[in-house]
């Protein structure tokens, strides 16, 4: 398979959030602001790429019977590195993401890519696969967070010191959109729009 197709599959055709519907716990929890969503997306992308590289390099060494525990050890190592980096250099984001940062270890997206792709392919395709799925995840969570923050708070870039009050002081935000119920509503709408667009493009 061409590298461009692998990348496209992760971002569009097999988008982990909008098509495969995996890893939704963090998707629903961290998308109250764009900053949180983008930070989680970058963390997931970094872990995906790092884990895919190591698992691909060791695919002929890891015994099949213990491959899942081995995958989890590799993933946990990269999650710990990312967690320590954020704690040291990005403490506000580290605090905002909370428990969902270490829970990247059990994110279905990462384990699925390790099992279905990195364990069966060479390093370069595995890097591209990790990048594609990471970007697909990031684009989905940032789109979700943008809508929720705009409608639910009327702002963008909250928590950065560069917060923009998009609609002015007279805007009455719909607080439900920054609540868990709002996450489900917006995610459902995004999935519907995304799948309608991709189906139309496929038939043209």
MOQUI-V663020 format. One record per residue. N is the residue number from 1. PHI is phi in degrees with one decimal (NA if undefined). PSI is psi in whole degrees, 0 to 359 (* if undefined). BURIAL is # if it has 16 or more other C-alpha atoms within 10 Angstrom, else .. Layout:
n->{N | N}
phi->{PHI | PHI}
psi->{PSI | PSI}
burial->{BURIAL | BURIAL}
This chain:
n->{1 | 2 | 3 | 4 | 5 | 6 | 7 | 8 | 9 | 10 | 11 | 12 | 13 | 14 | 15 | 16 | 17 | 18 | 19 | 20 | 21 | 22 | 23 | 24 | 25 | 26 | 27 | 28 | 29 | 30 | 31 | 32 | 33 | 34 | 35 | 36 | 37 | 38 | 39 | 40 | 41 | 42 | 43 | 44 | 45 | 46 | 47 | 48 | 49 | 50 | 51 | 52 | 53 | 54 | 55 | 56 | 57 | 58 | 59 | 60 | 61 | 62 | 63 | 64 | 65 | 66 | 67 | 68 | 69 | 70 | 71 | 72 | 73 | 74 | 75 | 76 | 77 | 78 | 79 | 80 | 81 | 82 | 83 | 84 | 85 | 86 | 87 | 88 | 89 | 90 | 91 | 92 | 93 | 94 | 95 | 96 | 97 | 98 | 99 | 100 | 101 | 102 | 103 | 104 | 105 | 106 | 107 | 108 | 109 | 110 | 111 | 112 | 113 | 114 | 115 | 116 | 117 | 118 | 119 | 120 | 121 | 122 | 123 | 124 | 125 | 126 | 127 | 128 | 129 | 130 | 131 | 132 | 133 | 134 | 135 | 136 | 137 | 138 | 139 | 140 | 141 | 142 | 143 | 144 | 145 | 146 | 147 | 148 | 149 | 150 | 151 | 152 | 153 | 154 | 155 | 156 | 157 | 158 | 159 | 160 | 161 | 162 | 163 | 164 | 165 | 166 | 167 | 168 | 169 | 170 | 171 | 172 | 173 | 174 | 175 | 176 | 177 | 178 | 179 | 180 | 181 | 182 | 183 | 184 | 185 | 186 | 187 | 188 | 189 | 190 | 191 | 192 | 193 | 194 | 195 | 196 | 197 | 198 | 199 | 200 | 201 | 202 | 203 | 204}
phi->{NA | -67.3 | -60.9 | -63.7 | -69.6 | -62.0 | -63.8 | -64.1 | -61.4 | -67.1 | -82.5 | -117.7 | -59.1 | -118.6 | -50.5 | -62.7 | -94.0 | -86.8 | -115.4 | -81.0 | 57.2 | -114.5 | 69.1 | -75.1 | -58.9 | -69.7 | -59.0 | -74.6 | -84.7 | -102.0 | -99.2 | -75.8 | -137.0 | -61.7 | -63.1 | -61.9 | -64.2 | -64.2 | -63.3 | -64.4 | -60.7 | -67.7 | -65.4 | -63.8 | -62.7 | -61.6 | -67.1 | -58.1 | -65.5 | -61.6 | -65.3 | -61.3 | -62.7 | -65.3 | -66.6 | -65.2 | -64.1 | -101.6 | -62.2 | -90.5 | -106.8 | -71.8 | -63.4 | -57.6 | -69.2 | -117.9 | -65.3 | -65.5 | -58.9 | -65.0 | -60.1 | -64.3 | -63.2 | -63.1 | -61.3 | -61.5 | -63.1 | -68.8 | -62.9 | -63.0 | -61.3 | -62.8 | -62.3 | -66.1 | -62.4 | -66.1 | -63.5 | -80.9 | -112.3 | -133.1 | -58.4 | -62.0 | -70.3 | -58.5 | -69.0 | -67.5 | -74.8 | 55.0 | -65.5 | -73.6 | -70.5 | -65.5 | -72.6 | -58.0 | -54.0 | -102.4 | -67.0 | -60.1 | -59.2 | -69.0 | -65.4 | -65.4 | -69.7 | -62.8 | -73.0 | -88.5 | -127.2 | -60.5 | -72.2 | -119.3 | -133.3 | -74.2 | -65.2 | -60.7 | -58.8 | -68.0 | -61.6 | -64.6 | -63.0 | -62.8 | -64.2 | -61.7 | -68.2 | -64.9 | -66.8 | -60.7 | -62.7 | -62.4 | -60.7 | -66.2 | -70.7 | -68.6 | -61.8 | -62.6 | -66.7 | -60.9 | -64.3 | -64.1 | -69.2 | -63.6 | -78.1 | -83.9 | -132.9 | 75.4 | -127.1 | -137.5 | 62.3 | -62.1 | 88.2 | -106.6 | 86.5 | -116.5 | -60.0 | -111.9 | -88.1 | -64.8 | -102.0 | 86.0 | -72.2 | -82.7 | -68.7 | -102.5 | -67.2 | -90.5 | -60.2 | -60.0 | -74.7 | -99.1 | -93.8 | -54.3 | -60.9 | -64.5 | -62.8 | -64.1 | -62.3 | -66.8 | -62.2 | -60.1 | -65.2 | -62.3 | -61.8 | -62.2 | -65.0 | -61.6 | -69.0 | -64.9 | -65.7 | -70.3 | -68.3 | -63.3 | -65.5 | -69.9 | -84.6 | -77.7}
psi->{139 | 148 | 323 | 323 | 322 | 316 | 315 | 322 | 317 | 325 | 318 | 292 | 316 | 40 | 126 | 331 | 310 | 344 | 306 | 339 | 45 | 157 | 28 | 342 | 307 | 327 | 315 | 331 | 324 | 7 | 29 | 334 | 154 | 321 | 314 | 316 | 314 | 319 | 316 | 320 | 317 | 323 | 315 | 319 | 315 | 317 | 319 | 311 | 312 | 314 | 319 | 319 | 309 | 316 | 322 | 319 | 327 | 10 | 332 | 358 | 324 | 120 | 141 | 323 | 336 | 22 | 322 | 311 | 323 | 318 | 316 | 322 | 316 | 312 | 315 | 325 | 313 | 324 | 318 | 318 | 313 | 318 | 315 | 322 | 313 | 321 | 325 | 319 | 340 | 59 | 323 | 319 | 321 | 317 | 321 | 321 | 331 | 226 | 340 | 343 | 306 | 336 | 356 | 333 | 321 | 16 | 125 | 329 | 312 | 314 | 323 | 319 | 324 | 315 | 314 | 341 | 298 | 325 | 349 | 358 | 166 | 176 | 309 | 311 | 325 | 323 | 313 | 321 | 315 | 318 | 315 | 312 | 325 | 317 | 321 | 316 | 313 | 314 | 320 | 313 | 326 | 319 | 316 | 315 | 323 | 313 | 314 | 318 | 320 | 308 | 324 | 337 | 343 | 18 | 170 | 149 | 32 | 140 | 5 | 350 | 353 | 29 | 135 | 124 | 94 | 316 | 4 | 175 | 340 | 350 | 133 | 102 | 149 | 96 | 338 | 333 | 342 | 3 | 165 | 322 | 321 | 325 | 317 | 317 | 309 | 320 | 317 | 318 | 318 | 317 | 317 | 313 | 315 | 313 | 327 | 317 | 317 | 326 | 319 | 319 | 324 | 329 | 345 | *}
burial->{. | . | . | . | . | # | # | # | # | # | # | # | # | # | # | # | # | # | # | . | . | # | # | # | . | # | # | # | # | # | # | # | # | # | # | # | # | # | # | # | # | # | # | # | # | # | # | # | # | # | # | # | # | # | # | # | # | . | # | . | . | # | . | . | . | . | # | . | . | # | # | # | . | # | # | # | # | # | # | # | . | # | # | . | . | # | . | . | . | . | . | . | # | # | . | . | # | . | . | # | # | . | . | # | # | . | # | . | # | # | # | . | # | # | . | . | # | # | # | . | # | # | # | . | # | # | # | # | # | # | # | # | # | # | # | # | # | # | # | # | # | # | # | # | # | # | # | # | # | # | # | # | # | # | # | # | # | # | . | . | . | . | . | . | . | . | . | . | . | . | . | . | # | # | . | . | # | # | . | . | . | # | # | # | . | # | # | . | . | # | # | . | . | # | . | . | . | . | . | . | . | . | . | .}
